[in-house]
Amino acid sequence: MAWAAEAGRARGSGSRALSAGLLLCALGGGCAGLWAPAPPASALRVLSVESSADMNDATALMLDVVFLYDAKLADSLPKSAPEWFAQRDDLRRQYAGKLDVLPLQMTVQDATGRLALSERRKRAQAVLVFANYLAQGAQVRTDISGCHWARVVLLREVWVVAEAWSGPYWNWKTSGSTEHDSRCGS
């Protein structure tokens, strides 16, 4: 910046040249990265997962919680659990540093308890969940970015996501046959 002021004085225009340059930079978007605020992080702070006695026709399943550090990356990821699990290793290599996966192997009548998230995971821009169910209707990806405390309950052929508001009250969202958006706060 000092060189710009010196250049301005050399031409006799003083700080006007510097001010005009900064104004053009800001208006032209060339310096937008200098003043751009950090994108908002996901609301998710606590996660718990539990399964019923007849979950997934009484067979174990994989559940991946995917933390995205670039929200635009969600558009590039698979929309279904079978596609996600088939491509997971390649996607983790391709987007190293831009996503983080918390893999959970869930069995019948299992529970994780409260999973407190690391500081890095709290800075994720989006959080997606993929459950590798046998039933096609439950093989969707779910966005839980809007949940502060998400409780994932794995049932026979569907899974639900609940948000803890206060006390025993929960806001339930159920997985369906298409991509499921579980913005718990909405």
C-alpha positions in Angstrom: 0.0 0.0 0.0 2.9 2.4 0.7 4.1 2.0 -2.8 0.7 3.1 -4.2 0.7 6.2 -2.0 4.3 7.0 -3.1 3.2 6.5 -6.8 0.3 8.8 -6.2 2.5 11.5 -4.7 5.0 11.2 -7.5 2.2 12.0 -10.0 1.0 14.9 -7.7 -2.4 13.4 -7.1 -1.8 12.4 -3.4 -4.1 10.1 -1.7 -6.8 10.6 -4.3 -5.1 8.1 -6.5 -5.0 5.6 -3.7 -8.6 6.2 -2.8 -9.7 5.9 -6.4 -7.8 2.7 -6.8 -9.3 1.1 -3.8 -12.8 2.2 -4.9 -12.3 0.7 -8.3 -10.9 -2.5 -6.8 -14.0 -2.8 -4.5 -16.5 -1.9 -7.2 -14.9 -4.1 -9.8 -14.8 -7.1 -7.5 -11.1 -7.6 -8.0 -10.5 -7.3 -4.2 -13.7 -8.8 -3.0 -11.8 -11.6 -1.3 -10.2 -9.1 1.0 -13.5 -8.0 2.5 -15.7 -11.1 2.0 -17.1 -12.5 5.2 -16.6 -16.2 5.9 -19.5 -18.3 4.8 -21.9 -19.4 7.6 -21.1 -22.7 9.2 -23.5 -25.5 9.7 -25.6 -25.3 12.9 -24.7 -28.9 13.9 -22.9 -29.2 17.2 -24.1 -32.6 18.6 -25.2 -35.8 16.8 -26.6 -39.0 18.1 -27.6 -42.2 16.2 -29.7 -45.0 17.4 -31.3 -48.1 15.8 -34.5 -50.1 16.4 -34.7 -53.9 16.8 -35.9 -54.3 13.2 -33.6 -51.7 11.6 -32.7 -52.5 8.0 -34.5 -55.9 8.2 -32.4 -56.7 11.3 -29.1 -56.4 9.5 -26.2 -54.0 10.2 -25.7 -50.9 8.0 -23.1 -48.3 7.3 -24.0 -44.7 8.0 -21.7 -41.9 6.8 -21.9 -38.4 8.1 -20.1 -36.2 5.6 -18.9 -32.7 6.6 -18.4 -30.3 3.7 -16.0 -27.4 4.0 -17.3 -25.9 0.7 -21.1 -25.9 0.4 -20.9 -25.9 -3.4 -19.4 -29.4 -3.2 -22.8 -30.8 -2.3 -23.8 -30.4 -6.0 -21.0 -32.7 -7.0 -21.7 -35.5 -4.6 -24.1 -38.5 -5.2 -27.8 -38.1 -4.4 -28.2 -41.7 -3.1 -26.4 -43.9 -0.6 -25.5 -46.7 -3.0 -23.8 -44.2 -5.3 -22.1 -42.6 -2.3 -20.7 -45.8 -0.9 -19.6 -47.0 -4.3 -17.6 -43.8 -4.9 -16.7 -42.8 -1.4 -13.0 -43.7 -1.5 -12.5 -41.9 -4.8 -14.4 -38.8 -3.6 -12.4 -38.7 -0.4 -9.2 -38.6 -2.4 -10.6 -36.2 -5.0 -11.9 -33.7 -2.4 -9.2 -34.2 0.3 -9.4 -31.3 2.7 -12.8 -30.2 1.4 -14.8 -33.0 3.1 -14.5 -35.2 6.1 -16.3 -38.4 6.7 -17.5 -39.9 10.0 -18.2 -43.5 9.3 -20.5 -45.4 11.7 -21.3 -49.1 11.5 -24.7 -49.5 13.2 -26.1 -52.8 14.4 -29.6 -53.7 15.6 -30.6 -51.8 18.8 -27.4 -49.9 18.8 -26.8 -46.3 20.0 -23.8 -44.0 19.7 -24.8 -41.7 22.5 -24.0 -38.0 22.1 -21.2 -37.5 19.6 -19.7 -34.1 20.2 -18.1 -32.6 17.1 -14.5 -31.4 16.8 -13.9 -27.7 16.2 -13.0 -28.5 12.5 -16.3 -30.3 12.0 -18.2 -27.4 13.6 -16.8 -25.2 10.9 -18.3 -27.3 8.1 -20.5 -25.4 5.6 -22.9 -28.4 5.1 -23.4 -31.8 6.7 -24.9 -34.7 4.7 -25.9 -38.2 5.9 -25.9 -41.4 3.8 -27.4 -44.6 5.2 -26.7 -47.8 3.3 -30.2 -49.4 3.7 -31.5 -52.4 1.9 -34.9 -50.6 1.2 -34.6 -48.2 -1.7 -36.8 -45.5 -0.1 -34.2 -45.0 2.7 -31.2 -44.8 0.4 -31.4 -41.0 0.1 -28.9 -38.4 1.3 -30.1 -36.1 4.0 -28.9 -32.6 4.7 -28.7 -32.0 8.5 -26.9 -28.7 8.3 -29.7 -26.8 10.0 -29.9 -29.1 13.0 -28.1 -28.0 16.2 -28.5 -31.3 17.9 -29.5 -34.0 15.4 -30.8 -37.3 16.5 -30.8 -39.9 13.7 -33.1 -42.9 14.4 -32.8 -45.9 12.1 -36.0 -47.9 11.7 -37.0 -50.9 9.6 -37.3 -49.3 6.2 -36.9 -45.6 6.9 -34.8 -43.3 9.1 -35.7 -40.1 10.8 -33.8 -37.1 11.9 -35.0 -35.1 15.0 -33.9 -31.8 16.4 -33.8 -31.4 20.2 -35.4 -28.1 21.0 -35.7 -28.2 24.8 -36.6 -31.0 27.2 -38.2 -34.0 25.7 -39.6 -32.2 22.6 -38.3 -33.2 19.2 -39.0 -32.0 15.6 -39.2 -35.2 13.5 -38.2 -35.4 9.8 -38.6 -38.7 7.9 -36.5 -40.0 5.0 -38.5 -40.4 1.8 -38.0 -41.7 -1.8 -36.1 -38.6 -3.0 -33.3 -36.4 -1.6 -34.3 -35.4 1.9 -33.6 -32.0 3.2 -33.8 -31.9 6.9 -33.3 -28.3 7.8 -34.2 -28.9 11.4 -34.7 -25.3 12.3 -37.3 -24.7 9.5 
